[in-house]
Amino acid sequence: MIVSVSRRCDIPRFQFDWFMERVRSGSVEAVNPYNRNQKKRIPLVPAREGMNTDEGVDVFIFWTRDPEQILAHADELTEKGFSFYVMVSITGYPVVLEPSMTRTSKVLSTMKELSKKIGAERLIWRYDPIIFTNLTGEIFHRENFCGLAKNLSGSVKRVIISLYDEYREAKKRLDAMEKFSELKMIDIGSSLYDLLADLAKTALANNMEIQSCAEKEDFSHLGIKPGACIDASLIEKFLINGAQPARDKNQRPNCLCCKSTDIGVYGTCGAHCVYCYAW
């Protein structure tokens, strides 16, 4: 079983004490995000050879904006027999878009320490979403991405990018900000392709593979191949029972992720990033 921690909220940053308590207890109760009355007990014990695929955790996939608590508990998770890899979203956006983000320099430092502990292959950088505003335009993204990539060179082997998708609640927040703040959404038109090509060159120069996430358009000709966050090519290295992870049909149409069990709850993340779909 692949356990996602979590697409729906930043458990590693805000709820990791709770998560570790559940790991020590051996199970967690997962709530159906579309029907809070439907709950399912998820065993949080390492998968073992010969076990049914639903009887243990093959791998934890951590999603976060600050991996400090993962770094602090990585040894305990490993000692308990768990496999995991970590995806860290770091964009360096202005506070108007990310009002509760941990200081970028601190996150970068933590990522480097975590990479030393678990290895660069198990730490993935997400530059996600790429949103175009008067404060985060084409020049901003070129310079910002380049600075972050140089800082993380050698500490990560993969960067995942995606373009901002207009979710209803996020659109409401951004519309309100356009009325009451200096923030304005912009469209960079066909310059997008030049920008993405430059991001691909920057990633390559810093020894990173660059992939896109759930994009309708294929940017392979720009040097960015379609990728998966919950990725079979990584997960197969952790699987004990040899089963091939299946694609998750419950995700967005262009998502290539494997099927997983998510234990997060929408609306509980304390980051409150303005563009986020999850609150």
N, C-alpha and C positions, 0 to 999 in steps of 0.2 A: 504494500500500500504506500502510495506517495502522499505525504501530508503537507499541505500548503499553509504557511504561517506568516502572513496571510495576504491575499489580494484585497480583503475587505477592510482592513485596518492595520495599523503599524503595531503589531503585537511585540516585536522585538524592542521597540523603543519605549512603549507606554505600558505594556502588560507582561513583561518577561518574567517577573517574579511569579505571577499567576501561572504562566506557561510552565515554568520549572516545577512548580507545585504539582501541576497536573502530570508532568512527566514522572515525578517521584511517586505519585499515587498510582500511575499505570494506566490512566484513561482520562478522557475528556468528553464532555457532552457538547456535541455540535448542534447548532440550531439551523433549521431551514430558513434561509434569508427571506423567503417569500411566504412562509407560514411559521410564525414564532412558536406555535403550539407543537410543531413537529420537531422532535429532538432525537438524536441518535448517539449512542455511546461509541466512542472511537478508542480502541486500545492504543495506548502509547507505550508499546514495548518493542524492542528491536526485532525485526524479522529474523527468523532462524531457518536453516535449511530444512525442507520438508513441511514447513508450515503452509497453510492456506494463505493466499495473497492478501486476504482481508484480516488476517490475524496478527499482523505486526507491521511495524513501520520499516519500509525499505530505505526511505530517505526523507528527511525534512527539507523543504524548500523555504528558506527565510526571505521575506521581502521587508525592507526597512529603509529609513532615511538616516538612521544612526545605529551602527552595529556595536555600540559600546557594550551592551549587555550580552550580546552573543560572544564577544571577545572574552568577557569575564567568565562565561559558563561553557566555553568551547571544550575545555578539558573534561569537565564533568559529563557532557554529552558524549564525548568520545569514549570515556571510561565506561559509560553505561552501554556502549555498543551501538550507538546511533551514528548513521551516516548523514551528512547534510552538506548543502552548499548555500551561499548567501548572495542575494542580489541587493545592492545598495543604490538607491536613487539619489543622485546628487547633481543638482542643476545650477546652483549658485545664483538663483534668481533674486530679484529685489524683494524686500520684506513685504511690499504691498501684495505680492503674489503668494509668498510663503511666510505668513506672519509668525509662525512658531518653529521655524527651522533651526536646528543646532548650527552653530557657527561652522562655516564651510571648512576652515582650516582644521578645526577639531575633528570633523568627520573624516577628512583626508588622512589625518594622522592615525586615527583609529583603524581605517581601512588598511593602511600600511602594516600596522601591527598585526591585524587579523590575517593578512596575507602571509606574513612570516610564520604564523602559527598553523594555518590550515592549507596553505599553498595557493598560488595565483589562479590555478585552474578552478578552484572552488569559490572564488570571489568574482562576482560579475558587477560591472558598473552599468547602471541605467541612466542615460541622459534622456529623461522622459517625464512629461511630454515636452516636445519642442513647441512652444507657444509664441506667436508673433504679436507683440504689442509695441507701442512707441518706446517702451523701456527695454524690450527684448527683441530687437529687430535683427536684421541680417548680420550687421557688423558685430553686434553684441554676441550672437551665437558663434560666429567664427572665433572671436577672441576668447570668449568664455570657455568654449569646448577645448580650444587649443591649450589654454592654461591648465584646465583640469586634467586633460590627457597627459600633458608633460609631467604633472605632479604624480599621476598614478602609473606612469610608465614603469613596467617591471613588477608592479603589484597586482595588476589584473591582466588577463589575456583576452577578455571580451568586453565590448561595450554594446549595449542595446539601445536603440533610439526609437522613438515613435512621435508622430505628429499629433498635436492636440485634437481630440475628438469632442464634438459639441454635445455633451450630455445636458439634459434639461436643467437640473439643479445648478450645475456649474455655469451654464449660460445665464441663469437668473442672477447669480452672484456677479459675474463679469459685466452683465448689462448694468447692474446697479453701480458697480465701480466706475463704469464709463460716465455715469451721470454725476457721481459725487466725489470723484477723485481725478488725479491727473492721468490715470491709466486709460489707454485707448487701444482697442484691437486694430491690427493692420493686416493687410494682405500683401505679400511680397511677390505674388504672381509667379512668372516663369523663373525668377531668380532663385526659387526654391531648389531647382535642380543643380544650379551652380553651387549653392550652399551645401547641399548634401554631398556633392562630389568632393568639395573641400573637406568636409567632416571625415569622409572616407579616407582621404589622403593623410589627414592628421592622425587618424587612428592607426593607419598602416605605419606611419613614421614613428609611432610610439609602441610598435609591436603588439597592436591590438587587432583582433578580428572585430569587425563591426557588422551588426545585424539589425534588421528592422523588426518591429513587433506589431503584428496584427494589422498591417497596412494593406489596403485594397490594391495599391499600385506596387508593382515589382520594381525595385530600384537596383537590381543586380547590375545593370549597365553602368551605374554610377559607382560600383564597388561595394554596394550594401546588399547582402543577400537576405531573403526572408528568414527569420529565425523564430525560435521558441524560447520562452522564459523557463517553463517547465519542460526541459529538453531531454528527449530520449537518448541522444548521443552521450550526455553526461550521466543520466540516471542509470543506464545499462551497466555502467561501471560499478554501481552500488548494489545492484539486484543480486540477491542470493539464489532465488529460485529460478532464475534464467528466463522468466516471462518477459515478453516484449511489451513495453508500455504502449497502451492504445491512445489514440488521439481523443481529446476531450470534445465531444460534440455539443456540450452545453455552453461553450464559450462563444465569443463573437465569430462570425463566419470566416474571417481571415486569420484567426488565431491558430497556431500550429502546436500549441501546448498539449502535453500528455494529460490523460485523465488523472485527477487528484482529488483528495478530500480536503476541503478548506475548513479551518476551525475558527475563523474570525467572524465578527459581527459588524455589519454595516452601521455607520453612524456613531462609532465609538472611538474614532481616531482623534487624538488631541492636536494633530498638526494643523488642521484646518487650511490646507492649501486651497486657494480660491478656485483653481481649475479642476479639482479632484472630483471624480465620479462617486466616491465612496462615502460622502457625508451630506 
